[in-house]
Amino acid sequence: MKKKGFLLFLAVLFVSLSSFGLHKFYVSIYQINYVPEKKMLQITSRIFMDDLNFVLEKNFKKRVNIGEPIESEEDVSMMKKYINDNFSIKINGKQKQIHFLSKEIDNNVVVCYFNIKDISKINSIEIQNKVLLDLNSDQQNIIQTNIYGKKKSLMFEGEDYSGILKF
């Protein structure tokens, strides 16, 4: 009887674990921190490399190799343009320029670093993020902010790609 129970447990465990392998998550995460002493927003994005390459190829009609050994400067330029066209921030109702600083690869995730300078005070922040939303209907872009020590979040999906946080 114990042997049958153990075999049943193994069967359930196998089915459970194998079902996780079949489901793909479509999530990107953006962390936005305000550093008052530097008068700067620091932004970090985490986007799955395969999804990013796929959407860039779809938009630019060209093979793209972000994160691959054969990555080119043109690949990075296309990535910057795509993100710039699909991710924007308004502070206190005014559009701000987002500066791309660098990127790195962490396993299969492209981690990008940005900033926005010369921000003396934040009353409101309006974020528009359409990155990858045109790729997959299940895509979710999660925005996490830490402004004046207050942590707030937004989630964008489908046609819902903008939101305002007030401080």
N, C-alpha and C positions, 0 to 999 in steps of 0.2 A: 504494500500500500504506500509506503514512504517513497518507493522508487517511482510509482505512477505520479505521485504528487510532485516530486522533483522534476520529472520529465514534463509535466504540465507547466510547471513554473518556467522551465527553460524554453518551452514552446511559446508561451506568452511573452517572455522577455525578448526572444528573437523577433517575433512579429512586431512588438512595440518598437524595438530599436531599428528594425529595417524600415518601418513606416516613416521614421524621422528622416532617413536618407532620401526619400522620394519627394519631400516637400522642400521647396526653395523659398527662402525669405527675401523679400525685396524691400530692404530698409537702408536708409542712409541717415547718419547722425551728424548734427551740426552743434558744436558747443560755442557759445558766444559769451565772452567775459569782458566786463568793463573794468579798466584799470584807471581809476581817477587820477592818481599821481602822474600818469603818463598821458592823460587825456586821450585814451585810445581804447577801441574795441579790438579784442583779439579773437579771431575766429578760426576754428579747426573743423574741417569736414572729414568724414569717413565714408567712403563710397566703395562698393565692391568693384574690383578691377574689371571683371568680365562684363558687368553691366555698363560701366563707364565706356569701355572700348566698344561695346555693341552700339550704344546710343551715339557715340561719336562717328562710327562707321555709317550708321543710318543717316545722320545729319549731314555729314561731309562727303558721303559717297566714295569713301576711300578707306583702305585698311589702316587701322590705328593700333599701336602697340604700347600703350601706356603700361609701365611696370615690367615690360619685357626687356631682355638684353638688347634687342634691336630698336628700342624706343628712340625716336628722333626728336630734334628740336621742333619740327613741324607738328609732330604728335602732341607735344606739350602745348604748343601755340593753339592748336585746335581745342584742347581741353580747357585752356584758359578762356578762350572765346566762348565756348559753350557754357561754361559756368558763369561767366560775366553776363551773357545774354539771358540766363535763366535764374539767377540769384541776385537779389537786390535788397538794399536796406535803406530806409528813411529814418532819420533821427529828428524828432520834434517836427515831423512833416516835411523835412528837407532831404532830398536824395543825396546820398553820400557815395563817394567813390571807394570801392573795395580794392585794396592792393593785394595782389598775389605775392607771397613771399617765397614759398618753396613747397615741395612735396616729397613724400617718402612712401615706400611700400612697406606695409606691415602684413605679412602673409599674403592674402589675396585682397587686401584693402588698400586703396589709395588714400593717404592721409595728406590733406592740403592745409596750408597755413596762410591766413590772410590777416589784414588789419585795416582799420579805419582810424585815421589820425585826426587831431584837432577837435575833439569832442569835450567841451567843458562841462556840459550838464545834459542829462537824459531825462526828459519827461515822458517821452513815448518812443517806442521803436516799432516800426512797421517792417515786416519781413515778407518778401515774396520769394518763394522757392519752388520752381517748376522743374528742377533738375531730376531727370529720369522719369518724371510723371508721364511723359509721352511714350515711354518704353513699355510699361507694364501697368495694367489696371490695378494690380495689387501693391504697387510701389507706395511706400510711406517715407516721408522725410520728417524726421523728428528734430525739433529745435529745442535745445536746452540753453537757458540763459542764466547768468549770474551777474546781476547789475545792482550795485549798492548792497551787496550781500543778500539780495532777494533772488531766490531761484524760481524761475517760471519756465513753462514749457509750452510748445505748440506742436501740433502734428498736422502735416499736409498730406493729402491723398486725393487722387482723382482730379476733379475740378476745383477742389478747395486747396489753394496754394498760397494764400496770404493771410496774415493776421497781425494784430496790433497788441502790444503789451504796454501798459501804462505804469509809471513809477512816480 
